[in-house]
Amino acid sequence: MNSYLENVLEQTKKRNSEQKEFLQAVDEVLSTIEPLVEAHPEYEKLSILERMVEPERAILFRVPWVNDEGKVVVNRGYRIQFSSLIGPYKGGLRFHPSVNLSIMKFLGFEQIFKNALTGLPIGGAKGGSDFDPKGKSEGEIMRFCQSFMTELYRHIGQDVDVPAGDIGVGGREIGYLFGQYKRIRDAYEGGVLTGKDICYGGSLARKEATGYGLLFFMKEMLSAHGQSLQGKTVTISGSGNVAIYACQKATSLGAKVVAMSDSNGCIYDENGIDLDCIKEIKEVKRGRIKEYLECHPNAKYMESNGEDSPIWTIKTDIALPCATQNEISLNSAKKLVKNGVIAVGEGANMPSTKEAAEYFLEHGVLFAPAKAANAGGVATSAIEMTQNSIRYYYTFDEVEKKLERIMINIFNDCKKAADEYGHSGNYIMGANIAAFKKLSDAMKAQGVV
């Protein structure tokens, strides 16, 4: 790493010493863009890197709400508006007990690169709360969302900042948030939130988009290396929105998904996952994945013990981590490589540690990084914003075709950048360089702001 990159990384570590996830995300980017920085010495004079790693605005607020017992509960809310260089801030909201400033900043930082790769006019942001929707009643979730939006509304708008869903924030939560925003503003601003239900301005194919987009990217990457999804076995961590629709699309493209998971453990079904059963458990009953055995008693359930999920011990051709950050450790990566994995596609945000990602590359495993491979969700959110603006709605097939074209373009941009800077096949480097160049060009054009 050259001296300029080293200095910026060291300065970032000093300023954010307790924010390990954010520092991991910054390190991952800075350690891969050296060829670009070497070719542009003006970056240092203009402090491009220093400005890129600092969010434009970080908002923290309290969220008081009343539970069903009448007790007042106080959570923390966040919105990190990281970059508006190429469009209004855009990024999801996460409701999960693990939410803190470091995780919000890491997600916001990742988002600016992901959104740049889509080729669409959207900046990067992230937000959320340490509120846990699990185990809460409908009334409690509604009251929390209304309180959360009562503060957030003053910081967002369809031309300012457009939140969406993430972990713990699905169509139900988006509905409560949108209803409160509309009530406060006394106006229908359809483009202020994405991931809305179809009945009030949402887009067809939005809930499928991240999982579908991941498989479109994987299909293109495999094809570029003389491989295909046809006949491959696939393991997918998670059983939420991304994992479910990644499973659906992988199956339709000829692969056999044999394992899925949740935070308690994973199920392995050598005959192929019964997705209807998973959907019933997770989308209807909101239960635990172990209940899959009630549908398929011959499947195997493996309990999680410690940090490494047992799903990564299963022999597979393709691994798709779609749960949460840092779920694939170096130890898990070694097990996957030993068992013959040929490709890894990140459906979650930064699900592989830096050491794990490097190990995959060192051992010839095709690796699709999150900021490129899981960009389908935000890309389709931008398509939803377009539909809200023109007050016209596309068919499912129209949206899916637009999504597939965006994902193909993202892969081609990553490949071109990796090839141009002498690192063919390294799509981590390709994604970071392609996105960083677009962002830095916009930063130079707009002056010191």
C-alpha positions as CSV (number, residue, x, y, z in Angstrom):
1,M,0.0,0.0,0.0
2,N,1.5,3.4,-1.0
3,S,2.1,6.1,1.5
4,Y,-1.0,8.1,0.7
5,L,-3.3,5.1,1.2
6,E,-1.5,4.1,4.4
7,N,-1.8,7.7,5.8
8,V,-5.5,7.8,5.1
9,L,-6.1,4.4,6.6
10,E,-4.1,5.3,9.7
11,Q,-5.9,8.5,10.2
12,T,-9.3,6.8,9.8
13,K,-8.3,4.2,12.4
14,K,-7.4,7.0,14.9
15,R,-10.7,8.8,14.3
16,N,-12.8,5.7,14.5
17,S,-10.8,3.4,16.8
18,E,-13.8,1.6,18.3
19,Q,-15.7,1.0,15.0
20,K,-14.3,-2.3,13.8
21,E,-16.9,-3.1,11.1
22,F,-16.5,0.4,9.6
23,L,-12.7,0.1,9.7
24,Q,-12.9,-3.4,8.1
25,A,-14.9,-1.9,5.2
26,V,-12.5,1.0,4.7
27,D,-9.5,-1.3,4.8
28,E,-11.1,-3.7,2.3
29,V,-11.6,-0.8,-0.2
30,L,-8.3,1.0,0.3
31,S,-6.2,-2.1,0.1
32,T,-7.6,-2.9,-3.4
33,I,-7.6,0.5,-5.2
34,E,-3.8,1.2,-5.2
35,P,-3.4,0.8,-9.0
36,L,-6.1,3.5,-9.5
37,V,-4.6,5.8,-6.9
38,E,-1.1,5.4,-8.4
39,A,-2.5,6.4,-11.8
40,H,-4.1,9.6,-10.3
41,P,-1.7,11.5,-8.1
42,E,-4.2,14.4,-8.0
43,Y,-6.3,12.4,-5.6
44,E,-3.9,13.2,-2.8
45,K,-3.8,17.0,-3.5
46,L,-7.6,17.0,-3.6
47,S,-7.9,14.8,-0.5
48,I,-10.3,12.5,-2.4
49,L,-9.8,9.5,0.0
50,E,-10.1,11.6,3.1
51,R,-13.4,13.0,1.9
52,M,-14.6,9.6,0.7
53,V,-14.2,7.9,4.1
54,E,-16.0,10.6,6.0
55,P,-19.8,10.6,5.9
56,E,-21.5,13.9,4.9
57,R,-23.8,13.6,7.9
58,A,-24.3,11.1,10.8
59,I,-27.6,11.4,12.7
60,L,-28.3,9.7,16.0
61,F,-31.6,10.0,17.9
62,R,-33.7,8.4,20.6
63,V,-36.8,6.4,19.8
64,P,-39.3,6.2,22.7
65,W,-42.3,3.9,22.4
66,V,-44.8,2.2,24.6
67,N,-44.9,-1.6,24.8
68,D,-48.1,-3.7,25.3
69,E,-47.6,-3.6,29.1
70,G,-47.7,0.2,29.1
71,K,-43.9,0.5,29.8
72,V,-42.0,3.2,27.9
73,V,-39.0,1.7,26.0
74,V,-36.2,3.8,24.5
75,N,-34.1,2.6,21.5
76,R,-31.5,4.4,19.5
77,G,-32.1,5.4,15.9
78,Y,-29.5,6.2,13.2
79,R,-29.2,7.6,9.7
80,I,-25.8,7.8,8.1
81,Q,-26.0,10.0,5.0
82,F,-22.7,9.0,3.5
83,S,-22.6,10.5,0.0
84,S,-24.9,12.4,-2.3
85,L,-22.3,12.7,-5.1
86,I,-24.3,11.0,-7.7
87,G,-27.9,11.3,-6.4
88,P,-30.1,11.5,-3.3
89,Y,-29.0,9.4,-0.4
90,K,-30.3,5.8,-0.8
91,G,-30.0,2.8,1.5
92,G,-31.9,0.6,3.8
93,L,-33.0,0.6,7.4
94,R,-32.0,-2.2,9.7
95,F,-33.8,-3.1,12.9
96,H,-31.7,-5.5,14.9
97,P,-30.1,-5.6,18.4
98,S,-26.6,-5.5,16.9
99,V,-27.1,-2.1,15.3
100,N,-24.6,0.5,16.4
101,L,-22.7,3.4,14.9
102,S,-19.9,1.2,13.5
103,I,-22.3,-1.1,11.6
104,M,-24.3,1.8,10.3
105,K,-21.2,3.5,9.0
106,F,-19.8,0.3,7.4
107,L,-23.1,-0.3,5.7
108,G,-23.4,3.3,4.5
109,F,-19.8,3.2,3.2
110,E,-20.5,0.0,1.3
111,Q,-23.7,1.5,-0.1
112,I,-22.0,4.4,-1.9
113,F,-19.9,2.0,-3.9
114,K,-22.7,-0.5,-4.5
115,N,-25.0,2.3,-5.7
116,A,-22.4,3.8,-8.0
117,L,-22.0,0.4,-9.6
118,T,-25.6,0.2,-10.6
119,G,-25.1,3.1,-13.0
120,L,-28.2,4.8,-11.6
121,P,-28.4,8.3,-10.0
122,I,-28.4,7.4,-6.3
123,G,-26.1,8.3,-3.5
124,G,-25.4,6.1,-0.4
125,A,-26.8,6.0,3.1
126,K,-27.9,3.5,5.8
127,G,-29.9,3.7,8.9
128,G,-31.8,1.7,11.5
129,S,-32.2,1.0,15.2
130,D,-31.2,-1.5,17.9
131,F,-34.9,-2.4,18.1
132,D,-35.6,-6.1,17.7
133,P,-38.9,-6.9,15.9
134,K,-38.6,-10.6,16.9
135,G,-41.1,-11.4,19.6
136,K,-42.9,-8.1,19.3
137,S,-46.6,-7.8,18.7
138,E,-48.0,-6.0,15.6
139,G,-49.0,-3.1,17.8
140,E,-45.6,-2.8,19.3
141,I,-43.9,-2.8,15.9
142,M,-46.3,-0.2,14.6
143,R,-45.8,2.1,17.6
144,F,-42.0,1.8,17.3
145,C,-42.1,2.5,13.6
146,Q,-44.3,5.6,14.1
147,S,-41.9,6.9,16.8
148,F,-38.9,6.2,14.6
149,M,-40.4,8.1,11.6
150,T,-41.5,11.0,13.8
151,E,-37.8,11.9,14.1
152,L,-36.5,10.5,10.7
153,Y,-39.0,12.4,8.6
154,R,-37.2,15.7,9.0
155,H,-34.0,14.2,7.4
156,I,-35.5,12.4,4.4
157,G,-37.4,13.2,1.2
158,Q,-37.8,11.8,-2.3
159,D,-35.1,14.2,-3.6
160,V,-33.0,14.2,-0.4
161,D,-32.8,10.7,1.1
162,V,-34.8,7.6,0.2
163,P,-34.6,4.7,2.8
164,A,-35.7,1.1,2.1
165,G,-35.7,-2.2,4.0
166,D,-32.9,-4.3,5.4
167,I,-32.7,-6.9,8.1
168,G,-35.7,-6.6,10.4
169,V,-37.5,-4.2,8.0
170,G,-39.8,-5.8,5.5
171,G,-43.0,-4.8,3.9
172,R,-44.9,-4.6,7.2
173,E,-42.4,-2.1,8.7
174,I,-42.1,-0.1,5.5
175,G,-45.9,0.3,5.5
176,Y,-46.0,1.6,9.1
177,L,-43.1,4.0,8.4
178,F,-44.7,5.3,5.2
179,G,-48.1,5.8,6.8
180,Q,-46.5,7.9,9.6
181,Y,-44.5,9.9,7.1
182,K,-47.6,10.7,5.0
183,R,-49.5,11.6,8.2
184,I,-46.8,14.1,9.3
185,R,-46.2,15.6,5.9
186,D,-49.8,15.7,4.9
187,A,-48.8,14.8,1.4
188,Y,-48.4,11.6,-0.7
189,E,-44.7,11.5,-1.6
190,G,-44.5,8.0,-3.1
191,G,-40.8,8.1,-3.7
192,V,-39.7,8.8,-0.2
193,L,-39.5,5.1,0.8
194,T,-38.9,2.0,-1.4
195,G,-39.9,-1.6,-0.8
196,K,-43.5,-0.5,-0.5
197,D,-46.4,-2.9,-1.0
198,I,-47.8,-3.0,-4.5
199,C,-51.1,-1.7,-3.3
200,Y,-49.7,1.8,-2.5
201,G,-46.9,2.4,-5.0
202,G,-44.4,-0.5,-4.7
203,S,-42.7,-2.2,-7.6
204,L,-43.2,-5.7,-8.8
205,A,-40.1,-7.9,-8.4
206,R,-38.7,-5.7,-5.6
207,K,-38.9,-8.4,-2.9
208,E,-37.2,-10.8,-5.3
209,A,-34.6,-8.4,-6.5
210,T,-31.6,-8.9,-4.3
211,G,-31.7,-12.7,-4.5
212,Y,-32.4,-12.7,-8.2
213,G,-29.7,-10.1,-8.8
214,L,-27.2,-12.2,-7.0
215,L,-27.9,-15.2,-9.3
216,F,-27.8,-13.0,-12.4
217,F,-24.3,-11.8,-11.4
218,M,-23.2,-15.4,-10.5
219,K,-24.5,-16.7,-13.8
220,E,-22.5,-14.1,-15.7
221,M,-19.3,-14.6,-13.6
222,L,-19.5,-18.4,-14.0
223,S,-20.1,-18.1,-17.8
224,A,-17.0,-15.9,-18.1
225,H,-15.0,-18.7,-16.7
226,G,-16.5,-21.5,-18.7
227,Q,-18.9,-22.7,-15.9
228,S,-22.7,-22.6,-15.4
229,L,-25.2,-23.0,-12.6
230,Q,-26.7,-26.1,-14.3
231,G,-26.4,-29.1,-12.1
232,K,-24.4,-27.4,-9.4
233,T,-25.1,-27.9,-5.7
234,V,-25.7,-24.7,-3.7
235,T,-25.7,-23.8,0.0
236,I,-27.4,-20.5,1.0
237,S,-27.0,-19.1,4.5
238,G,-30.0,-17.2,5.9
239,S,-33.7,-17.8,5.3
240,G,-34.9,-14.2,4.9
241,N,-35.8,-12.3,1.8
242,V,-32.5,-12.4,0.1
243,A,-31.9,-16.1,0.8
244,I,-35.4,-17.2,-0.2
245,Y,-35.3,-15.6,-3.6
246,A,-31.7,-16.5,-4.3
247,C,-32.9,-20.1,-3.7
248,Q,-35.8,-19.6,-6.1
249,K,-33.7,-18.2,-8.9
250,A,-30.9,-20.7,-8.4
251,T,-33.4,-23.5,-8.7
252,S,-34.9,-22.1,-11.9
253,L,-31.5,-21.8,-13.4
254,G,-30.8,-25.5,-12.9
255,A,-28.9,-25.6,-9.6
256,K,-29.9,-27.7,-6.6
257,V,-30.0,-25.8,-3.3
258,V,-29.3,-28.3,-0.5
259,A,-29.0,-26.1,2.6
260,M,-30.3,-23.0,4.2
261,S,-30.0,-21.6,7.7
262,D,-31.0,-19.1,10.4
263,S,-29.3,-17.8,13.5
264,N,-30.0,-21.1,15.4
265,G,-28.7,-23.6,12.9
266,C,-29.1,-25.0,9.4
267,I,-31.0,-27.6,7.6
268,Y,-29.5,-29.9,4.9
269,D,-31.8,-31.7,2.5
270,E,-29.9,-33.7,-0.1
271,N,-33.0,-33.9,-2.3
272,G,-33.1,-30.2,-2.6
273,I,-34.7,-27.5,-0.4
274,D,-38.5,-27.3,-0.4
275,L,-38.8,-23.6,-0.7
276,D,-42.6,-23.6,-0.1
277,C,-41.9,-25.1,3.3
278,I,-39.3,-22.4,4.1
279,K,-41.6,-19.6,3.0
280,E,-44.4,-21.0,5.2
281,I,-42.0,-21.1,8.2
282,K,-40.4,-17.8,7.7
283,E,-42.8,-15.5,5.9
284,V,-46.1,-16.8,7.4
285,K,-45.4,-18.4,10.8
286,R,-42.2,-16.4,11.4
287,G,-40.7,-19.5,13.0
288,R,-37.3,-21.2,13.2
289,I,-35.8,-23.1,10.4
290,K,-35.6,-26.3,12.5
291,E,-39.4,-26.6,11.9
292,Y,-38.4,-27.7,8.3
293,L,-38.1,-31.2,9.8
294,E,-41.9,-31.2,10.4
295,C,-42.3,-31.1,6.6
296,H,-39.3,-33.2,5.7
297,P,-38.3,-35.5,8.6
298,N,-35.5,-37.1,6.6
299,A,-33.7,-33.8,6.3
300,K,-30.8,-33.1,8.7
301,Y,-30.7,-30.2,11.2
302,M,-27.3,-28.9,12.5
303,E,-27.3,-26.6,15.5
304,S,-25.0,-23.6,15.5
305,N,-22.3,-23.7,18.2
306,G,-20.0,-20.7,18.4
307,E,-19.2,-18.2,15.7
308,D,-18.9,-20.5,12.6
309,S,-22.2,-21.7,11.0
310,P,-22.3,-25.4,10.4
311,I,-23.7,-24.7,6.9
312,W,-20.1,-24.0,5.7
313,T,-19.1,-27.5,6.6
314,I,-21.4,-29.0,3.9
315,K,-19.9,-30.0,0.6
316,T,-21.1,-27.7,-2.1
317,D,-20.1,-26.3,-5.5
318,I,-21.4,-22.8,-4.8
319,A,-21.8,-21.0,-1.5
320,L,-24.1,-18.0,-1.2
321,P,-23.8,-16.2,2.2
322,C,-27.0,-14.2,2.5
323,A,-27.4,-13.7,6.3
324,T,-25.2,-11.0,7.8
325,Q,-21.7,-9.5,8.0
326,N,-18.6,-11.6,8.8
327,E,-20.5,-14.9,8.7
328,I,-17.7,-16.6,6.8
329,S,-14.5,-16.7,8.8
330,L,-11.1,-17.8,7.6
331,N,-11.8,-21.1,9.3
332,S,-15.1,-21.6,7.4
333,A,-13.4,-20.5,4.1
334,K,-10.8,-23.2,4.6
335,K,-13.6,-25.8,5.1
336,L,-15.4,-24.7,2.0
337,V,-12.2,-24.8,-0.1
338,K,-11.3,-28.2,1.3
339,N,-14.7,-29.5,0.2
340,G,-14.3,-28.3,-3.3
341,V,-16.3,-25.0,-3.6
342,I,-15.8,-23.4,-6.9
343,A,-17.6,-20.1,-6.4
344,V,-18.8,-17.8,-3.6
345,G,-21.4,-15.1,-4.1
346,E,-22.1,-12.5,-1.4
347,G,-25.8,-11.9,-1.0
348,A,-25.4,-10.2,2.4
349,N,-23.3,-7.1,3.1
350,M,-19.7,-8.0,3.8
351,P,-20.5,-11.6,4.9
352,S,-16.9,-12.7,4.4
353,T,-14.1,-11.5,6.5
354,K,-11.1,-9.9,4.7
355,E,-9.0,-13.0,5.5
356,A,-11.7,-15.3,4.2
357,A,-12.1,-13.4,0.9
358,E,-8.3,-13.4,0.4
359,Y,-8.2,-17.1,1.0
360,F,-10.8,-17.8,-1.6
361,L,-8.9,-15.7,-4.2
362,E,-5.6,-17.4,-3.3
363,H,-7.1,-20.8,-3.9
364,G,-8.8,-20.0,-7.3
365,V,-12.3,-19.7,-6.0
366,L,-14.5,-17.4,-8.1
367,F,-15.6,-14.6,-5.7
368,A,-18.5,-12.2,-6.2
369,P,-18.2,-9.3,-3.7
370,A,-21.3,-8.0,-2.0
371,K,-21.1,-4.4,-3.3
372,A,-21.4,-5.8,-6.8
373,A,-23.3,-9.1,-6.4
374,N,-26.1,-7.9,-4.1
375,A,-26.7,-4.6,-5.8
376,G,-29.9,-5.9,-7.3
377,G,-32.1,-4.8,-4.4
378,V,-31.1,-1.1,-4.5
379,A,-31.1,-1.1,-8.3
380,T,-34.8,-2.2,-8.2
381,S,-35.4,0.3,-5.5
382,A,-34.2,3.0,-7.9
383,I,-36.5,1.5,-10.6
384,E,-39.4,1.8,-8.0
385,M,-38.4,5.5,-7.5
386,T,-38.6,6.0,-11.3
387,Q,-42.1,4.4,-11.4
388,N,-43.2,6.7,-8.5
389,S,-41.9,9.7,-10.3
390,I,-43.7,9.0,-13.6
391,R,-46.7,7.5,-11.9
392,Y,-46.7,4.5,-14.2
393,Y,-45.9,0.9,-13.2
394,Y,-43.9,-1.8,-15.1
395,T,-44.8,-5.4,-15.3
396,F,-42.9,-8.1,-13.4
397,D,-41.1,-9.2,-16.6
398,E,-40.1,-5.6,-17.4
399,V,-38.6,-5.0,-14.0
400,E,-36.8,-8.4,-14.1
401,K,-35.3,-7.7,-17.5
402,K,-34.1,-4.3,-16.4
403,L,-32.6,-5.9,-13.3
404,E,-30.8,-8.6,-15.3
405,R,-29.3,-6.0,-17.6
406,I,-28.1,-3.9,-14.7
407,M,-26.4,-6.9,-13.1
408,I,-24.8,-7.9,-16.4
409,N,-23.5,-4.3,-16.7
410,I,-22.1,-4.4,-13.1
411,F,-20.3,-7.7,-13.8
412,N,-18.8,-6.3,-17.1
413,D,-17.7,-3.1,-15.3
414,C,-16.0,-5.1,-12.6
415,K,-14.3,-7.4,-15.1
416,K,-13.1,-4.5,-17.3
417,A,-11.6,-2.7,-14.3
418,A,-9.9,-5.8,-13.0
419,D,-8.5,-6.6,-16.4
420,E,-7.4,-3.0,-17.0
421,Y,-5.4,-2.8,-13.8
422,G,-3.7,-6.2,-14.2
423,H,-5.8,-8.3,-11.8
424,S,-8.1,-10.3,-14.1
425,G,-10.5,-12.5,-12.1
426,N,-10.2,-10.4,-9.0
427,Y,-13.8,-9.0,-8.8
428,I,-13.2,-7.4,-5.4
429,M,-10.6,-5.2,-6.9
430,G,-12.6,-4.7,-10.1
431,A,-15.8,-3.6,-8.1
432,N,-13.9,-1.2,-5.9
433,I,-11.9,0.4,-8.7
434,A,-14.9,0.8,-11.0
435,A,-17.1,2.4,-8.3
436,F,-14.3,4.5,-6.8
437,K,-13.4,6.0,-10.1
438,K,-17.0,7.1,-10.8
439,L,-17.3,8.6,-7.3
440,S,-13.9,10.4,-7.4
441,D,-14.7,11.8,-10.9
442,A,-18.0,13.3,-9.5
443,M,-16.1,14.6,-6.4
444,K,-13.5,16.4,-8.6
445,A,-16.3,17.9,-10.8
446,Q,-18.3,19.3,-7.9
447,G,-15.4,21.0,-6.1
448,V,-14.6,21.1,-2.4
449,V,-18.1,20.7,-0.8
